[in-house]
Amino acid sequence: DTPGHPGSEKKTFMAREKDCIFCMACENVCPPQCVKIFQKGT
């Protein structure tokens, strides 16, 4: 099953930095070290 393929049950997760609420969904579903989330002030 390939995310992004029209026949796929899995869909790609599109991260938009301005809409980020730090839910960590993008970091949890991406390959290791592909996305790293840093909250400002920490």
SEVO-743124 format. One line per field, with one value per atom (N, C-alpha, C): atom name; residue in one letter; residue number from 0; x, z, y. Coordinates in pm, whole numbers, always signed. Example, Ala and Ser with C-alpha at 12.3 -4.5 7.8 and 13.67 -1.06 7.14 Angstrom:
site (N:CA:C:N:CA:C)
code (A:A:A:S:S:S)
pos (0:0:0:1:1:1)
px (+1319:+1230:+1320:+1285:+1367:+1290)
pz (+780:+780:+780:+708:+714:+787)
py (-569:-450:-330:-225:-106:+3)
***
This chain:
site (N:CA:C:N:CA:C:N:CA:C:N:CA:C:N:CA:C:N:CA:C:N:CA:C:N:CA:C:N:CA:C:N:CA:C:N:CA:C:N:CA:C:N:CA:C:N:CA:C:N:CA:C:N:CA:C:N:CA:C:N:CA:C:N:CA:C:N:CA:C:N:CA:C:N:CA:C:N:CA:C:N:CA:C:N:CA:C:N:CA:C:N:CA:C:N:CA:C:N:CA:C:N:CA:C:N:CA:C:N:CA:C:N:CA:C:N:CA:C:N:CA:C:N:CA:C:N:CA:C:N:CA:C:N:CA:C:N:CA:C:N:CA:C:N:CA:C)
code (D:D:D:T:T:T:P:P:P:G:G:G:H:H:H:P:P:P:G:G:G:S:S:S:E:E:E:K:K:K:K:K:K:T:T:T:F:F:F:M:M:M:A:A:A:R:R:R:E:E:E:K:K:K:D:D:D:C:C:C:I:I:I:F:F:F:C:C:C:M:M:M:A:A:A:C:C:C:E:E:E:N:N:N:V:V:V:C:C:C:P:P:P:P:P:P:Q:Q:Q:C:C:C:V:V:V:K:K:K:I:I:I:F:F:F:Q:Q:Q:K:K:K:G:G:G:T:T:T)
pos (0:0:0:1:1:1:2:2:2:3:3:3:4:4:4:5:5:5:6:6:6:7:7:7:8:8:8:9:9:9:10:10:10:11:11:11:12:12:12:13:13:13:14:14:14:15:15:15:16:16:16:17:17:17:18:18:18:19:19:19:20:20:20:21:21:21:22:22:22:23:23:23:24:24:24:25:25:25:26:26:26:27:27:27:28:28:28:29:29:29:30:30:30:31:31:31:32:32:32:33:33:33:34:34:34:35:35:35:36:36:36:37:37:37:38:38:38:39:39:39:40:40:40:41:41:41)
px (+85:+0:+89:+73:+160:+85:+123:+59:+72:-33:-32:-82:-82:-134:-286:-351:-497:-577:-527:-600:-564:-477:-428:-527:-537:-616:-541:-408:-325:-309:-317:-300:-181:-117:-3:-50:+34:+5:+81:+10:+72:+89:+213:+241:+248:+183:+189:+233:+353:+412:+324:+258:+176:+53:+10:-107:-69:+59:+107:+54:+5:-41:+43:+156:+249:+185:+102:+40:+138:+247:+354:+315:+199:+156:+256:+307:+400:+531:+580:+704:+684:+566:+539:+520:+472:+445:+557:+649:+758:+872:+955:+1073:+1161:+1236:+1321:+1411:+1418:+1503:+1467:+1350:+1304:+1242:+1168:+1103:+1133:+1174:+1198:+1127:+1046:+967:+1036:+1052:+1106:+1007:+961:+872:+958:+911:+985:+997:+1116:+1138:+1176:+1195:+1236:+1370)
pz (+0:+0:+0:-96:-113:-88:+14:+37:-86:-119:-233:-362:-368:-487:-484:-598:-599:-543:-558:-509:-367:-304:-170:-61:+41:+160:+246:+241:+318:+239:+305:+240:+301:+222:+273:+372:+469:+570:+530:+503:+459:+578:+616:+728:+679:+751:+722:+851:+848:+969:+1036:+959:+1019:+1090:+1055:+1118:+1227:+1255:+1350:+1491:+1554:+1694:+1781:+1728:+1798:+1843:+1755:+1786:+1761:+1691:+1662:+1560:+1495:+1398:+1284:+1233:+1120:+1160:+1278:+1325:+1349:+1395:+1424:+1299:+1189:+1069:+966:+977:+880:+915:+815:+844:+950:+1026:+1133:+1083:+1159:+1136:+1010:+953:+836:+879:+989:+1043:+1192:+1241:+1384:+1427:+1532:+1580:+1700:+1695:+1806:+1839:+1964:+2006:+2044:+2010:+2044:+2195:+2241:+2383:+2461:+2393:+2465:+2417)
py (-118:+0:+124:+208:+323:+454:+532:+661:+751:+820:+910:+847:+714:+645:+655:+685:+703:+585:+464:+347:+308:+383:+350:+389:+305:+339:+441:+436:+529:+658:+769:+899:+970:+1053:+1128:+1234:+1263:+1365:+1490:+1596:+1721:+1814:+1839:+1929:+2073:+2161:+2305:+2373:+2427:+2483:+2588:+2674:+2779:+2724:+2603:+2541:+2441:+2429:+2328:+2353:+2246:+2253:+2159:+2112:+2025:+1893:+1836:+1706:+1591:+1619:+1524:+1416:+1428:+1328:+1315:+1425:+1419:+1351:+1378:+1317:+1167:+1128:+988:+903:+960:+880:+886:+980:+993:+898:+864:+781:+846:+766:+820:+933:+1038:+1156:+1233:+1209:+1284:+1416:+1414:+1533:+1538:+1653:+1671:+1797:+1788:+1900:+1965:+2096:+2173:+2283:+2289:+2397:+2516:+2635:+2756:+2769:+2809:+2831:+2707:+2594:+2472:+2425)
***
